[in-house]
Amino acid sequence: MFDTLSGVLDDYMNAVPTPKGSVRPAGRSVPVIARFVLLDGSEEWRPCTAARWTDRAVLVSCGDRTFGQDYTWLPVEDVARVLRPGRPDDDRAHD
């Protein structure tokens, strides 16, 4: 199901294609914070859940379970479990 989603690349500039090869399921809901780059270039950080991942991409789900969730593959650099203040040259910290 998760590996055949299409159409998400039109929604966010930083969305990546569905990875080929081994995709690991989360096994349980893993809360994350994901960065979405909108088509106008602005950024939004949203609370999401990691559903699957590879070494290069994470499938995140965001939205209300009642009304349906959006699933989007994002680069691992745009998904974090924790945000920490960083150095001036790196304002994002990932664990």
C-alpha positions in Angstrom: 0.0 0.0 0.0 2.6 2.6 1.1 5.0 1.7 -1.7 2.6 2.5 -4.5 1.4 6.0 -3.6 1.6 8.5 -6.4 0.9 12.2 -6.9 2.7 13.5 -3.8 5.5 15.0 -5.8 3.1 17.7 -7.0 2.3 18.8 -3.5 5.7 19.6 -2.0 9.0 20.7 -3.5 11.1 18.5 -1.2 9.0 15.3 -1.8 11.0 12.4 -3.2 9.9 9.5 -5.4 8.9 6.2 -3.8 12.2 4.5 -3.1 13.1 1.2 -4.9 14.4 -1.7 -3.0 14.1 -2.5 0.7 11.7 -0.3 2.7 11.5 -0.9 6.4 8.2 -0.6 8.2 8.2 1.4 11.4 6.5 -1.5 13.3 4.9 1.1 15.6 4.0 4.7 15.3 7.1 6.9 15.5 6.3 10.5 16.2 8.5 12.9 14.1 8.7 16.5 13.0 8.8 16.9 9.2 9.8 19.9 7.1 7.6 20.5 4.0 8.7 22.9 1.3 5.6 24.4 -0.3 5.3 25.2 -4.0 5.8 28.9 -3.2 9.2 28.1 -1.5 7.9 28.7 2.1 8.6 26.0 4.7 6.3 24.4 7.3 7.4 22.1 10.1 4.6 19.7 11.0 4.1 16.9 13.6 3.8 13.6 11.7 4.3 9.9 12.1 7.0 7.9 10.4 5.4 5.0 8.6 8.3 3.5 6.6 11.9 4.5 5.8 15.1 3.7 3.9 18.6 5.1 4.3 17.6 8.1 2.2 13.9 8.7 2.6 11.1 8.6 5.2 7.4 8.0 4.5 5.6 10.4 6.8 1.9 10.5 7.5 0.3 13.8 8.6 -3.3 14.7 9.2 -6.3 13.7 11.2 -7.1 10.0 11.2 -10.8 10.9 11.1 -10.6 12.7 7.8 -7.8 10.8 6.2 -4.0 11.2 6.3 -1.6 12.4 3.7 1.5 10.2 3.1 4.6 11.8 1.6 8.1 10.5 1.1 10.7 13.1 2.3 14.5 13.1 2.4 15.8 11.9 5.8 17.4 15.4 6.3 13.8 16.8 6.5 12.6 14.5 9.2 13.6 14.6 12.9 12.5 13.1 16.2 13.8 16.1 18.1 14.7 19.7 17.1 17.5 21.3 19.0 19.0 24.8 18.7 22.1 24.4 16.5 25.1 26.4 15.5 24.5 29.5 13.3 25.5 27.5 10.2 23.2 24.6 11.0 19.9 25.5 12.6 18.5 21.9 12.4 19.6 19.1 14.6 18.6 15.5 13.9 18.9 12.5 16.0 
